[in-house]
Amino acid sequence: MQEAEKIWFDGRLVDWADAQVHVLAHVLHYGSSVFEGIRAYETDRGTGVFHLTAHLERLRRSAAMYFMDIPYTNAELAAAIHETVAVNELPSCYIRPLVFRGFNELGVNPLGCPVQVVIAAWPWGAYLGEDALQHGVRAMISSWRRIGPNTIPAAAKAGGQYLNSQLAKIEAVKHGYEEAILLNEQGFIADGTGENIFAVHGGRISTPPTAASCLPGITREAVIGLAADLGYETTTRDLTRADLYFADEVFMTGTAAEVTPVASVDDHEIGPGPVTKAIQGAFFDVVHGRSPRSHEHLEYPADPAPVSSGEASARALDPTVAT
């Protein structure tokens, strides 16, 4: 991991090495955090952040699921993200906003612990490797099942939930694969350890519904739109492991993974295909500002500040709220 110079920590920019928490912080003992993975890309217009507003909305929803009141508005968080990227002089980077419960008392009940916020940004290339973007990753179906919606809410992006993904990832790596794919409690495909899954059959694209215990991915939604622009309709439906084994193409999407082909699943060879390559090309054109649709996907420091749906409602109801 390549360190940057500064991290935004509770409203202040601090040196990377000084961004520390108490060893008895609630988050260290109980995983009480929510976070986002966001990417910023270099374009002719400057550094554009991919769907910043959507990421901040999801961060706020995740926090609300765990009764964490984020002490900053979306506009303040957006400004902090742009500031962190700029001060670290990063034309392209990965951004990690983290909301967590700090130190006050140590018990399962988290409500007495302060809610803190950090924003880090650093250079990070292809998450699954540059070679994987071209040739795909070898994946296996994990023996670990995806957390169920009535066990832990899969729609939230919370730190403790990723123990589930860690177990699957470790299993895959120890068995010689690059990535794992998890089934849900019903035995259908859910998602990867940090990616959404798509399958292509006869030019038709399918992806599991969010009800299958997969994260409602922001890159997932963007890719569905890009596929439509290319003439491909995407159907959300339950997928079995056989649907992946005998697919013409399989690919993964995510902030870190971007659009990565799957070369094989459980040693059933698949390999990159024309649909995946077309979508991947459209994606990189968009994020690097080369597409006429780029303005729909990238947000810049000079753009209007985002507000949450709750903040928008407050403004509509209260004429004294500043705009």
Buried (B, 14 or more C-beta within 10 A) or exposed (E): EEEBBBBBBBEEBBEEEEBEBEEEBBBBBBBBBBBBBBBBBBBEEBBBBBBBBBBBBBBBBBBBBBEBEBEBBBBBBBBBBBBBBBBBEBEBBBBBBBBBBBBBEEEEEBEEBEBBBBBBBBBBEBBBEEEBBEBBBBBBBBEBBBBBBEEBBBBBBBBBBBEBBEBBBBBBEEEEBBBBBBBBBEEBBBBBBBBBBBBBEEEEBBBBBBEBBBBBBBBBBBBBBBBEEEEBEBEBEBBEBEBBBEBBBBBBBBBBBBBBBBBBBEEBEBBBBEBBBBBBBBBBBBBBBEBEBBBEBBBBBEBEBBBBEEBEEEBEEEEEEEE
